[in-house]
Amino acid sequence: MKSGKSRYALFGGSFDPPHLGHRSVAQGVQELLELDEVIWVPNFRNPLRRKAFATAYERLQMCQLATENLPGMAVSDIEVSRGTKSYTIETVEEILMVKPGDLWVIMGADALEGLLEWKEPERLLRLCRIAVVKREGTNLDRALSKFKDEMRDSIDELTLPLHRASSSQVRDDIFRDATPELMLEPSVLKYIQDKGLYRDKQED
C-alpha cells in the first residue's frame, strides 16, 4: 500500500548516450517500487570516471528526448546547471528540499561495489534508499558485506531482465558507420546524427 508521500527515484548517470537499456531500467524500477516518478539526472561530470564524450548539455537534451513520451518519467538539469563535479549526496539534499517524499537512488550492482567511496555514503543512506538493479543470477553478498547493518537496511535489491544495449556499444557502432537503431529512441538517434556525435574515436 502506497503512503500519502510522493514516491520517486533519481536515475543518475552520464547517459552518453541514453539508450533503451536505460529506459528498461527506469520503467522496471518504477513498476517494482510503485513509484510516482523516475527523474533522470544526467551528470555534469562524474568525479570517479573519465570525461564524457558528448557535452553535458547534449546529454541533457538526449535524456529529454528519450523520456518525452514515457509516463512517470522526468529529467532534471540540477547537476548540469551546477556546472561542477556531481556528488549524489548534494543532489539528494537539494531535491528533497523542493520535493519531499520517499526517495530512492537507482544504481547498478557494479556501482554498489564502490558506494562506500562516494561522498558521505552514510548520510546518503539516511536521506534516501538505494534501488540496486541486478540481473538474474547476480550475487550481491560480497558487496553488501561491506556495509554496516543499518546501511544495508536502506538497500533494496531489484532483479530485472537483461537488456543488451550499452552506451559504449552505441558509440562504437556510430564510429564504425553502423546504425544502432535497435538500441536508441528514434528521436535520440536523429539528434546524434544531426549533431554528428560520436563520429570521432576517443579512448575510454
CORCORGI-V721803 format. One record per run of one state. SS is the DSSP state (A for helix, B for strand, O for the rest). FROM is the first residue (numbers start at 1). LEN is the number of residues. If there is no record, write none. Layout:
{{SS FROM LEN} {SS FROM LEN}}
This chain:
{{O 1 6} {B 7 7} {O 14 6} {A 20 14} {O 34 3} {B 37 6} {O 43 3} {B 46 1} {O 47 9} {A 56 12} {O 68 5} {B 73 3} {O 76 2} {A 78 5} {O 83 3} {B 86 1} {O 87 1} {A 88 11} {O 99 3} {B 102 7} {A 109 5} {O 114 1} {A 115 3} {O 118 3} {A 121 7} {O 128 1} {B 129 6} {O 135 6} {A 141 4} {O 145 4} {A 149 4} {O 153 2} {B 155 5} {O 160 7} {A 167 9} {O 176 5} {A 181 3} {O 184 2} {A 186 10} {O 196 9}}
